[in-house]
């Protein structure tokens, strides 16, 4: 069977998973481009689940601190005045 010489040699070369992730990360720096990652690629890229406090949870936790500052506008953080 004859070889297909019309095939793009750059596309024909296998790439490693690390090369693929690296290229997707480079692509993701282009404004407006949305790079898609598989769960495995995301893990290789260093993604992690978001487990930070929400803004509301952080605000509510500050009342537990001794001497916690109140908002400058005098509101209680929920849009109400004390």
Secondary structure, DSSP 8 states (H G I E B T S, - for coil): ----TTS-HHHHS---HHHHHHHHHHHHTSTT------HHHHHHHT--------HHHHHHHGGGSTT----TTSB-SSS-B-
